[in-house]
Amino acid sequence: MEFTIVSPTPESADCLVLPVLGEKLPTLGKELDTTSGGILSQAIKDGELAAKAASVLTLGLPAGLGFKRVVLVQLSKEPNDKVVRDSARSLAKALVASQNQTACVALSAAGYKKQDQKATAQEIVNALMLEVYRFDQFKSDAAPAPKLELVSLLAPKKGDLDDIEAGLVYGLALGHGMNLTRDLGNLPPNVCTPDYLAATAQHLAHTYDFSCHVLEQEELETLKMGSFLSVAKGSIVPPKFIVMEYHNADKKQKPVALVGKGITFDSGGISLKPGEGMDEMKYDMCGAATVLGVFRAVAELDLKINLVGIIPACENMPAGNAVKPGDIVTSMSGQTIEILNTDAEGRLILCDALTYVQRFEPAAVIDIATLTGACIIALGHTTTGLFANDDELADALLAASKDSDDKAWRMPLFDEYQEQLKSNFADMANIGGRPAGSITAAAFLSRFVKEQKWAHLDIAGTAWKSGAAKGATGRPVPLLLQYLSKL
């Protein structure tokens, strides 16, 4: 699907999309209504277009008007950011499900007082990018691809062109980043291995001209990453430690570092998970997929920032040589860990990554991980858990969450939770029991970033969906891209 911008009047297309403010059509809509014999106004008057915001109605048009049909989108009398976002999603569903090959979208012609033309364009483009997404390369009889090929965004005034173009560019980059993250998450674990993640990172680096280095087993042993390597022991698939560096700002500017959990399949190890639903543990690398998606979007937007991406990638499998409950390992930091449960492996690979990333002297470190089922119990599948040791960083991420509608909620990280990680035999245990499970996991990670501004995003409940809509969501790419774009 391609996008263009047209101004100041729409070009002919299969479909014209018009906004409606309550019962009010824009000037463009009034003109079309007159030439079509009042079809639009009559449908609105008859209640065919619901008054509820984001409602959509498709109407056929007489021949000779340049458009076969028109789609009316209800923005309500007083639109806000949520209405525009919801309307864009409703519109995207309607267009992608239709037989239209071309569409001209004139939502920017709504012309209400607080209309943000950049945001309007961004929401439309991103919604369409996500709606046309399909993951069917493993099906021998895939469903037909959507017919929609070309979408034109109307810029009713010359002064709107720059804002609409900026929204189009951002929406495209965000869509590409989210869909890459979704692709990686949805791939089967026999395809999306640590080596596949490394190859994807190297391909991105080559395409967008940033650096990528992959550390192999011997190098990880030299670095004494005993915690990370303990998780990888039970698999015949070798681990990979992926390091990406994007430099597009002054060399003196400290980078932001993103660290993504890359467990490409999590069986639980010796602490084996129940068989039901275990296939979804292919999604345990969605933190890594998020980092790759963000890097693509950042590079596509040419953001003037410095960014580091770290991905420890391996499988967590049971085997005769696998790490056992009761084993004690030494992390790269020198701190020892008693492993009471091998299914609490994400923190074991992240802690060495958090130690390694300090060599870049980052301004802030953000790790992203499908870390705990406890976070799903606390926040469900709507909201990402946010933990941080710095209020300014937490506030910036929460603001980005609000602006992008990629919901997150700050969770407590009081020192008292550290008590649950005490071990009689090592510096710490890798679990703290059932109470406050997501918090004690974050408390564990905080021990490896004591002198660093750090935030942890627990995306166990938000990285993918189960059931009929099963699949990766692409979150929290919107939140992180919004945060980075504001730097």
Order of alpha helices (4+ residues) and beta strands (2+ residues): beta-beta-alpha-alpha-beta-beta-alpha-beta-alpha-beta-alpha-alpha-beta-alpha-alpha-beta-beta-beta-alpha-beta-beta-beta-alpha-beta-alpha-beta-alpha-beta-beta-alpha-beta-beta-beta-alpha
